[in-house]
Amino acid sequence: MILDFHTHAFPKDLSYKAVTSLAKRARLINYHDGSIAALRESMALAGITHGVQLNIAVKLEQTENTNRFAKKVLDKYTSAEPSIIPFAGIHPFDPDWKTWLHRIKKEGFRGIKLHPDYQRFFVDDYRLEPFYQEVARLGLVMMFHAGYDVGLPDPIHASPRRLANVLPLLERCKTVLAHMGGMYLYQGVLGLLCGRNVYFDTSVALSLMDIDTAREIFRRHTPNQILFATDSPWDDQSAALQYFRDSIAEGFLSSEDTERVLWGNGAGLLGL
């Protein structure tokens, strides 16, 4: 069993437009067209059995449509093979954020995705404390984009320093910091975040960073707190999985730790 903890897909009528627009903005290559069908085909080709599909409510008025699509995915594909497990989208400054969180939990979602750069909030804004507390109380997994975003330059809304400022709150939640804890800001990750009670995912960052730095993050943060992920369609799932096996698993991790990263850690978070 292999779980990719960070993938994206969009409604069929929007997927091509969404993916091409994002690719152009961030100067990225997309490895499939962004549809659910293409994501499942990519997963099957890579031998990935489960994938967390992340949905982002960039604007307040997008929450309803974002989660309507996510609920369709939840109902249709969570028990399919390969399985897709969608996270709901929510903006933490939505006036109805508490109602939305309870609805998300009631409808069966296991987590939420936050992208501080797209949603334009700083992770250590004091006004977010009640939001984080409610997420923790409900037991939802909370995934953050962390670090630099190639499509959205400064300011960086979720830097290691800002994340460290709210670690006492984030450690009470099931918190995942994407892109090895902070895209392109790995010295900050090593100095401020490693060893704390939050998870990192490997999406995109692992194959772009210096291998010695990657291994040092695995060493300091331990394989118990790291999740295999690709950020598909922005990385090739087959290639990303092979790279993890060749650069990290082979000769560096035990078979037990490799299994934890590829499946056990994420399955535990999601209650699979």
N, C-alpha and C positions, 0 to 999 in steps of 0.2 A: 504494500500500500504506500502510495506517495501522495502527499498533500502539498499543493502549491498555494501558499497562504496569501497571494497578492496577484489577482488578475483583474482585467476589465473587459466588459462587453456592454453593448448599447442596444436599444431597440432596433429591430431590423430596418425600419424606415429611416433611422437616423445614424446608423453605425458608420456607413461610408463617409458621410459628411463630417461626423464627429472625429473620426480617426484621421482623415486627411487634414482637417483643420488643426488638430493638435499636433500632428506630425510636422506640419509646416511651421507652426508657431515655435516649436521647441527644436526644430531641425533634427527630428528623430526618424528612424525607420520603423514602420509598422510591419509586423510579421504575419498578420492576417487582417481581415477587413473589419474586425471589431464586433462581429455578430456573435450571438450565443452559439450558433451552429459552427462557426469557424473556431471559436474557442474550444468547443468540445472535440472537434477534429484534431486540433493541435494537441490537446491533452492526450487523446487516444494514441496519437503518433509517438508522443514522448513516453508513454507508459505511466502517465500521471492519472491517478484514480479519483482524486478529489481536488477541487479548486475553490478557493474563496473569491467570489466576484464582488468587487467593491463599487458602490454607487455613491456619488457625491452630489449633494444639494448645494450647488455653488451659490444660488440666490434663494432668498426666502420663498419666493413664489414657485420655486421648482420642486419643493419638498413633496407635494402630493403626487405629481407625475413621476418623479424619481422613484418613489416607494411603491407606486402602482406597478411599475415595470418590475421592480425588485420582488414584489410579492408574486407576480406571475412566474418569475424564475424559481422562487422558493417552492411554489406549489408543484411545478412541473419537473424540475431537474434535481432537487435535493436527493431524491431516492433513485434517480436514474444512474446509468453507467456510461461514461464517467459522471460523477456527481458534481453539481455546482451548488455552492452554498453562498447565497448572496448576503451581503451586509447592507443595511438600510442607510439612507442618506439623511442627514439632519444638520441644520446650522445651529450652533450653540447659542446664538443670540436671537433665534426665533422667539417671538413673544410667547408662543405656545410650546416651547421646548419640552416642558415636563409632560404635557399631554402627548406629544409625539413620542417621547421615550417610552411611556407606558403602552402606547399603541404598538410601537415597534416590538416590545417585549411580548405583548399579548398575541401578536400575529405570528410569532414563532421565529423571528430573526434572532440570530446568535450574537450579532455585533453591529457596530456602526463605523462608518469611515468619516474622518475629518481631514480636510486639507487646508491648513491655516493660510497658505499663500493664496489659493483660489478663493477661499471664503473671507480672507482679509481680517483675521483676528490673530492676536499674539497669544501663544499658549499660556503665558503666565499673567494674563489679564486677571486681576483680582475678582472681576465680576463672574468669572467662570467657575469659581469654587462650588456654588450650589449645583451646577451642571455636573461637574466631576463627581460630586458626592452622590448624586442620584444615579449616575451610570454605575457607580460601585455598588450601590444598594440593590439595583436591579440585576447585577451580575452579567451585564453585557460586556463583550469584548470591545475595546475602543482602539481603533487603528488610526494613527496619525501619519500623514506625510511628514517626514523629518529631514531637516537640512535644506540644502539648496535645491531649487527647481529650475531646470534649464530653460523652461518656458517663461518663468517669472523671476527676474532678477531682484535685487535688493528692494525692500528689506526682507530678510529671512525671518519668517514668523515663528518657526519652530527650530531654532538653533539649539545646540547642546546646552548652552548657558541658560537659555530661557526654559528649556525642558527641566534642567536641574533645579531651577527656581521653584518648580511645582512638583518635584518628585514625591514629597510626602503625600500629596493628593493622588498622583498617578499610580503610586505603588499600592494604593488601596483598590485600584481598578485592575481589570485584566487588560493592561495597556501594551500595545504593540507599536514600536517605533520603526517605521519602514526604512529601507535603504541603509541597513547596518547601523541604525541609530541616528544617522544624520548625513545625508548625501554630501560628499566632498568635505566634510568637517570632522574627519576621523580622529584627529588629535583631541578635539573636544570630547568626542565620544569616549575615547580611551581614558581621558582624565576626569570626566564628570559623570558618565552614565554607566560604564562597565561595572558589573558587580551589583547593581541595584535591581530591585524587584520589578523589572519591566522586560519585555521581550523585544528583540530586534528581528527584522526579517532581512533576507539576503537580496531582495529584489533589485535588479540592475546593478547595484553598487558592487556586489561581489566580483563580477567579471570586469569591472572598470578600475578597481582599486589595486594598489600594490599588494602582492600576495603575502608579504611579511606582515603588513599592517592587518590584513584580513585574518591571518592566523593569530595575531596578537589579540585581536578582538575576541575571537573564539576562545582563546586561552583565558583571558581575563574575565569575560562575561559568562563563560562555560557553555558547552553545547546544550545544556538543559534549558537555556533561555533564548535560543536562536531557532528561527523557523525558515525552512527552505521556501523561496518565493521567486517569481520571475518578473512581475509587472507586465505580463503578456497583455496586449500585443506588442509592447515596446521592447521585448526581448524574445528570442526564439526559445521556446520551452525545452526542446530536445537539447539544444546547445547549452543552455544554462544548467540543466541537470547534469550533463556530461562534464561541464566545467567544474561544478561542485564536487563531483566524484573524483575528478583528476587532481584538482588543486587543493582540496580541503580534506575530503574523506580518505583518499588513498595515502597511506603512510603518515597520517596526522591524527585522524580520529579513529577510535575503536569502532567495531561494527555496531556496538550498542549505541554509541553516541551518534553515529551516522543515522541509525534508525530513528533516534529521537528527533533529529533535525528534519528528516524527511517525512516523518509521520507522527511520532509519539507526542511531541510537545504541542503541536497544533491540534491533534485529535483530543488531547486533554483539555486544551482551552475551549474547544468547541463542544465538548461533551459527546464526542463520537464513540 
